[in-house]
Structures are given as structure tokens and as C-alpha cells.
Amino acid sequence: MTMSDEPASQREWLTSQLLAAARHVNGTVTGQQVFGWHDRTLGARIDTTDGPRWLRVTSEHHRWAGADSWTGTSDATGAAFACVPKPALIEVREWPVGEHRVRAELMDYVSDPAIAEDMVLRRPVDLSHEWWTALAQGLAAVTRVRDTKRVIIGDDVLRHRLLAAFGVDIDTGRLDWSCAHGDLHWGNLTAPTPWMLDWEHWGWAPSGYDAAVLYCASLLQPDTAEQVHERFADRLDTYSGRIAQLAAITKLLCRVEDGDHLDLARPLHQHAATVLRHL
């Protein structure tokens, strides 16, 4: 069996793989199916004899299966992540389908809903002081992870990307680096408990990268953006933090180029101009 480029066929194909994965773990799909960006992934609640679980499937051509994004969830386990608020991984299964490989990940089920349907915040949210404190503690725990070779964006790629986008040649020698979630936006955070979802892309990045992505994803809600800045000013208002913001801006502008979040383009460019003035 091969995958079609047609979106409807892709969804149908992923749904069939989700159902197959559920049978593998003796579960029944009972929750709403949630497709990831450009239908790359599909997840849903399943009910098992051990209680509710979250089951997620993805697929890649066998040549690319095994890259960092393929193993991100299983790499984000162990003692180093004990203090990170993330669903526990229970089991991983893989199988071939034609030239493709399917990966299914069974995780603890989180009942708290995601704050937004996608990465960008488009409505006001009322998050408690305890929520922000727990998020900050979780992100601090991620930055303490050291034993990995995973990289979200390396120094050469970062330098070339920002030179192309903004005409600025950054001094990579001044950068501080730490591990980050890598895709920390409002569709990957829950409330009232701030669980961090979707660990495909975590790894090394300029310090402050997670706060930068969250800030940029908040620009359509200035009050929330200000809260993000206030909570993480110690990371954002540094040379590394400002470079991280420019990197986050390029990440989101790539989505705009693909036709997503068009209403975010102007605020992103305006924020980039502000950041560049303070470099």
C-alpha cells in the first residue's frame, strides 16, 4: 500500500493506521481524532483495560523514518524528564506498509484540553498564577537536560537563516544554548494544568527559544503576549533571547509562506523590527 498526496486520502490512510494500532494494543478508539500539521500525524483517545490512553500515529517513507522527529517522543523519557509536565510514554510500535513505515506511540491520556486549536492564540485566555509558575518550572527542567545530540536549529543554519531573512549577521559566539521543547505553542499546551504535548522536535536551541515561540504565537493577543514577556523576560531580554525570537519569527513566517496564519504576518514583521533595534 502506498500513500496518496491527496489530503482526503492521507486522512483516510492515517485513520486506518490508527485503528490498526489500537487493535495492536487491545484498545478502542473513543475520542475525537486530532490531525497534526498538514496531516502528518493523527491522535485520539482510546479506551483500554488499563483505562484511557492517548494513541498517536505517524508515517514516513522508510528512508526518512528514524530521524530526530521520528524518535522525539521516545527520546524525551528517563530521569532527565522526571520534572517535565508531559504525558508518559507507555509503548511504541512500528511496522512497514509498502515503502513507508508507521510508528504508533501509546501515552498517558491527558484530560485537560489544549488551549488553542492550532499554534496561534486568537482569543483571550485567563491563566492562573499557578499555571504560569508551573509552566516556568517545566521549561526550566527542560533546559537542564544535557545528555542529547538532538538539535532544533544549529548555529550555522541559524546564522544563515537570519542573514537571509533580516540581513543581520549574528555573532554565534555570544549565544547561550540549552535544550528546548522546540514547538511550544498554544496548541501544545493545556489548561488548567500546563501539560506540554508533542515532543517531536525537542533538542538544543538558543536559550529562550521556547519562550520566544510562545511569545510570537501570542502576538494577536497583546495582553497574553505581555504576560509571556513578563514571565520570561530573563530569557527573552538577552542577546540569546533576542536571537531566539528572530528564529521563532522565521519559523512562523515559514508557516505564513505555506498559507497558514496569514493574519500573523504583519505582527511578526513588526516584532522583528523591534527586536532588531535592540540587538
SEZALUM-963890 format. One line per 4 residues: number of its first residue (from 1); their letters; for each residue x, y, z of C-alpha. Coordinates in Angstrom, 2 decimals, decimal comma. Layout:
// SEZALUM-963890
NUM) a) X:Y:Z  ...
***
This chain:
// SEZALUM-963890
1) mtms) 0,00:0,00:0,00  1,31:3,48:-0,83  0,30:6,89:0,43  -1,56:9,38:-1,75
5) depa) -0,76:13,07:-1,96  -4,47:13,90:-1,75  -5,41:15,29:1,71  -8,59:13,23:1,98
9) sqre) -6,74:10,03:1,11  -3,98:10,91:3,57  -6,53:11,30:6,37  -8,26:8,08:5,46
13) wlts) -4,94:6,28:5,33  -3,80:7,60:8,72  -7,18:6,71:10,21  -6,76:3,12:9,03
17) qlla) -3,32:3,01:10,67  -4,71:4,46:13,92  -7,35:1,75:14,01  -4,71:-0,90:13,32
21) aarh) -2,54:0,49:16,12  -5,50:0,45:18,51  -6,05:-3,23:17,73  -2,35:-3,90:18,42
25) vngt) -2,75:-2,59:21,99  -6,23:-4,07:22,53  -7,83:-0,65:22,62  -10,88:1,01:21,10
29) vtgq) -10,83:4,50:19,64  -13,41:6,50:21,57  -12,26:10,12:21,30  -12,25:12,74:18,59
33) qvfg) -9,49:12,25:16,05  -6,95:15,09:16,05  -4,82:15,57:12,94  -1,45:17,29:13,21
37) whdr) 0,04:19,96:10,98  -0,59:19,14:7,31  -1,99:15,79:8,46  1,44:14,42:9,31
41) tlga) 0,12:12,79:12,49  -3,14:11,56:13,93  -4,02:11,07:17,58  -7,09:10,09:19,56
45) ridt) -8,17:8,84:22,95  -8,54:5,10:23,14  -10,06:3,02:25,93  -8,12:0,01:27,18
49) tdgp) -8,49:-2,44:30,04  -5,97:-0,25:31,90  -8,04:2,89:31,38  -7,98:5,73:28,84
53) rwlr) -4,84:6,31:26,82  -3,72:8,61:24,01  -2,66:6,90:20,81  -0,71:8,76:18,13
57) vtse) 0,39:7,52:14,73  2,66:8,98:12,10  4,26:7,70:8,91  7,32:8,43:6,81
61) hhrw) 8,99:6,92:3,79  11,38:4,28:5,10  14,38:6,38:4,00  13,49:9,15:6,46
65) agad) 11,97:7,14:9,29  14,45:7,29:12,16  15,31:11,00:12,03  15,14:13,10:15,20
69) swtg) 11,48:13,99:14,70  10,66:10,28:14,34  12,01:9,40:17,79  11,34:12,66:19,62
73) tsda) 8,69:11,30:21,97  10,68:8,24:22,99  13,88:10,28:23,32  12,13:12,59:25,81
77) tgaa) 11,99:9,99:28,58  14,01:8,94:31,58  15,19:10,63:34,73  16,13:13,86:32,92
81) facv) 12,46:14,46:32,15  11,07:13,46:35,53  10,20:17,07:36,41  8,81:17,99:32,98
85) pkpa) 4,99:18,07:32,78  4,47:15,76:29,82  2,37:12,65:29,21  4,30:9,48:30,00
89) liev) 5,13:7,22:27,06  3,88:3,69:27,63  4,65:1,79:24,45  5,96:2,26:20,91
93) rewp) 5,25:0,01:17,93  6,40:0,26:14,32  5,52:-1,65:11,17  6,11:-1,33:7,41
97) vgeh) 3,40:-0,54:4,87  4,80:-0,70:1,38  7,67:1,81:1,14  6,52:3,59:4,28
101) rvra) 6,98:2,95:7,96  4,28:3,59:10,55  5,03:4,49:14,15  2,43:4,29:16,92
105) elmd) 3,00:5,80:20,36  0,78:4,95:23,31  0,81:7,54:26,08  -0,98:8,54:29,24
109) yvsd) -4,24:10,31:28,50  -4,41:13,98:29,47  -7,98:15,15:30,06  -7,08:18,85:30,12
113) paia) -7,85:20,39:26,71  -5,34:22,21:24,55  -5,61:25,97:24,95  -5,92:26,60:21,20
117) edmv) -6,91:24,54:18,18  -3,66:25,40:16,44  -0,40:27,11:17,34  -1,66:30,72:17,29
121) lrrp) -3,70:32,25:20,11  -6,72:34,09:18,73  -8,87:34,60:21,82  -8,24:35,94:25,31
125) vdls) -7,25:33,35:27,90  -7,33:33,60:31,66  -4,47:31,56:33,06  -3,76:31,43:36,76
129) heww) -0,58:32,46:38,52  -0,13:28,78:39,37  -0,37:27,87:35,67  2,40:30,30:34,72
133) tala) 4,57:29,17:37,63  4,19:25,51:36,68  5,00:26,29:33,05  8,15:28,18:34,05
137) qgla) 9,23:25,31:36,27  8,63:22,81:33,48  10,62:24,84:30,96  13,44:25,23:33,47
141) avtr) 13,50:21,44:33,83  13,82:21,07:30,05  16,81:23,45:29,98  18,57:21,21:32,50
145) vrdt) 18,59:18,29:30,05  22,15:17,88:28,79  22,75:14,36:27,52  21,46:14,59:23,95
149) krvi) 22,79:15,28:20,47  19,39:16,41:19,22  19,43:19,90:17,69  16,43:22,06:16,82
153) igdd) 18,48:24,64:14,96  22,28:24,66:14,77  24,48:27,72:14,78  25,34:27,68:11,08
157) vlrh) 21,73:27,16:9,99  20,61:29,84:12,42  23,22:32,33:11,18  22,38:31,74:7,52
161) rlla) 18,61:31,83:8,11  18,70:35,16:9,95  21,11:36,64:7,42  18,71:35,72:4,62
165) afgv) 15,58:36,85:6,45  16,74:40,05:8,14  20,17:40,92:6,71  21,76:40,56:10,14
169) didt) 24,96:38,56:10,64  24,76:37,33:14,21  27,67:36,54:16,49  27,10:32,86:17,30
173) grld) 29,97:33,01:19,79  27,80:35,18:22,06  24,94:32,69:22,14  23,97:30,58:25,11
177) wsca) 22,40:27,23:24,24  20,01:25,00:26,14  17,54:22,23:25,43  14,04:23,28:24,44
181) hgdl) 10,70:21,69:23,59  11,05:23,21:20,13  7,37:23,68:19,28  5,94:25,30:22,39
185) hwgn) 2,76:26,96:21,17  -0,83:27,20:22,37  -1,93:24,04:20,59  0,69:22,09:22,53
189) ltap) -0,18:23,46:25,98  -3,18:22,52:28,10  -5,13:24,14:30,92  -5,93:24,22:33,78
193) tpwm) -2,81:22,04:34,11  0,03:23,08:31,78  0,92:19,78:30,15  3,42:20,08:27,31
197) ldwe) 2,38:17,98:24,35  4,10:16,84:21,14  7,82:16,23:21,68  8,81:15,52:18,08
201) hwgw) 11,25:18,39:17,72  12,97:18,94:21,08  16,72:19,50:21,31  19,36:22,20:21,54
205) apsg) 18,45:25,77:20,60  19,42:29,32:21,56  18,43:29,89:25,18  14,94:31,33:25,41
209) ydaa) 13,68:29,61:22,27  10,56:28,12:23,85  9,52:31,43:25,40  10,23:33,10:22,05
213) vlyc) 7,96:30,72:20,11  5,20:31,12:22,69  5,54:34,92:22,60  5,35:35,05:18,80
217) asll) 2,33:32,74:18,81  0,64:35,21:21,19  1,05:38,39:19,14  -2,62:38,52:18,11
221) qpdt) -3,50:38,71:21,82  -1,29:41,53:23,16  -2,29:41,05:26,80  -1,20:37,42:26,74
225) aeqv) 1,95:38,30:24,79  2,80:40,78:27,53  2,28:38,07:30,15  4,67:35,78:28,29
229) herf) 7,25:38,53:28,15  6,81:39,41:31,80  7,18:35,80:32,90  10,21:35,06:30,72
233) adrl) 11,93:38,44:30,43  15,07:36,98:31,97  15,37:34,72:28,90  13,91:36,97:26,20
237) dtys) 15,74:40,22:27,03  19,23:38,86:26,41  21,29:38,56:23,24  20,46:34,85:23,01
241) gria) 16,80:35,53:23,76  16,53:38,15:21,03  18,19:35,82:18,54  15,77:33,11:19,67
245) qlaa) 12,90:35,48:18,94  14,18:36,11:15,42  14,47:32,35:14,93  10,90:31,91:16,17
249) itkl) 9,72:34,62:13,79  11,29:32,83:10,82  9,66:29,59:11,97  6,22:31,19:11,95
253) lcrv) 6,81:33,12:8,74  7,51:29,79:7,05  4,00:28,76:8,07  2,67:32,01:6,60
257) edgd) 4,51:31,23:3,37  2,72:27,87:3,32  -0,63:29,69:3,58  -1,20:29,30:7,33
261) hldl) -1,77:32,09:9,88  -1,77:34,89:7,33  -3,10:37,33:9,94  0,12:36,86:11,91
265) arpl) 2,46:38,07:9,14  2,33:41,81:9,86  2,68:41,46:13,67  5,66:39,13:13,14
269) hqha) 7,41:41,64:10,88  6,66:44,47:13,31  8,08:42,48:16,19  11,17:41,56:14,16
273) atvl) 11,83:45,26:13,58  11,60:45,88:17,33  13,97:43,01:18,15  16,49:44,11:15,52
277) rhl) 16,61:47,60:17,01  17,73:46,11:20,33  20,45:43,78:19,07
***
